[in-house]
Amino acid sequence: MTFESNPLRSMKTYDIRVARTRLTRLIEQAARGRPFVIARAGKPMVKVVAPDAPISAPRRRFGFMAGEILVPDDFNTTGADSIASCREGVA
């Protein structure tokens, strides 16, 4: 199983002052499929991509192991007798 890395880290990042002076060239690159990030003081501010670029799907968290593990049918009742006896104060 592989984990997704932060996609912003793999993109070229330009400081806002540099991006301002090279904006036309950078926009042309983004239109050709090479998105980039504009940062201020090292903090990413915006990501520039072509309007027709595919939108990445959000990361799935719930159900990410669907089909990989088996949960027994009696899972919700396993240990019910022990739990009931604890509630009643019987050890």
C-alpha positions as CSV (number, residue, x, y, z in Angstrom):
1,M,0.0,0.0,0.0
2,T,1.4,3.4,-0.9
3,F,0.5,6.7,0.7
4,E,0.0,9.9,-1.2
5,S,2.5,12.6,-0.6
6,N,1.6,16.2,-0.5
7,P,1.0,17.2,-4.1
8,L,2.1,20.8,-3.4
9,R,5.6,19.6,-2.5
10,S,6.2,18.1,-6.0
11,M,5.2,21.4,-7.7
12,K,7.5,24.2,-8.5
13,T,7.1,27.0,-5.9
14,Y,7.7,30.7,-6.7
15,D,7.9,33.5,-4.2
16,I,5.2,36.1,-4.9
17,R,7.7,38.7,-5.9
18,V,9.3,36.4,-8.5
19,A,5.9,35.2,-9.7
20,R,4.9,38.8,-10.3
21,T,7.8,39.5,-12.6
22,R,7.4,36.2,-14.5
23,L,3.6,35.9,-14.4
24,T,3.0,35.7,-18.2
25,R,5.6,32.9,-18.6
26,L,4.3,31.0,-15.6
27,I,0.7,31.2,-16.8
28,E,1.8,29.8,-20.1
29,Q,3.5,26.9,-18.4
30,A,0.4,26.2,-16.3
31,A,-1.7,26.2,-19.5
32,R,0.6,23.5,-20.9
33,G,-0.1,21.3,-17.9
34,R,2.7,22.3,-15.5
35,P,0.9,23.8,-12.4
36,F,2.9,25.8,-9.9
37,V,2.5,27.3,-6.4
38,I,2.9,30.9,-5.4
39,A,4.1,31.4,-1.9
40,R,4.7,34.3,0.5
41,A,7.5,34.0,3.0
42,G,7.7,30.3,2.2
43,K,4.0,29.6,2.9
44,P,2.0,28.3,0.0
45,M,-0.8,30.8,-0.9
46,V,-2.3,29.7,-4.2
47,K,-1.9,26.8,-6.7
48,V,-2.2,27.8,-10.4
49,V,-3.5,25.2,-12.8
50,A,-5.1,25.2,-16.2
51,P,-8.9,25.4,-16.1
52,D,-9.2,22.1,-18.0
53,A,-6.8,20.2,-15.6
54,P,-8.4,17.1,-14.0
55,I,-9.5,17.6,-10.5
56,S,-7.9,15.2,-8.1
57,A,-10.2,13.1,-6.0
58,P,-10.2,13.7,-2.3
59,R,-8.5,11.2,-0.2
60,R,-10.7,8.4,1.0
61,R,-10.5,7.6,4.6
62,F,-13.6,5.8,5.7
63,G,-13.9,2.3,4.2
64,F,-10.3,2.4,2.9
65,M,-9.9,-1.3,3.9
66,A,-13.2,-2.4,2.4
67,G,-12.8,-6.0,1.2
68,E,-9.5,-6.5,3.0
69,I,-10.7,-7.6,6.4
70,L,-13.6,-9.8,7.6
71,V,-15.8,-8.8,10.5
72,P,-17.7,-11.7,12.1
73,D,-21.5,-11.5,12.1
74,D,-21.6,-11.7,15.9
75,F,-19.1,-8.8,16.3
76,N,-21.6,-6.6,18.1
77,T,-22.5,-9.3,20.6
78,T,-19.1,-10.7,21.3
79,G,-18.4,-10.5,25.1
80,A,-22.0,-9.4,25.8
81,D,-22.2,-11.7,28.8
82,S,-18.9,-10.4,30.3
83,I,-20.0,-6.8,29.9
84,A,-23.4,-7.5,31.4
85,S,-21.8,-9.2,34.4
86,C,-19.5,-6.2,34.9
87,R,-22.5,-3.8,34.8
88,E,-24.2,-5.9,37.5
89,G,-21.1,-5.9,39.7
90,V,-20.5,-9.6,39.3
91,A,-16.9,-10.4,38.4
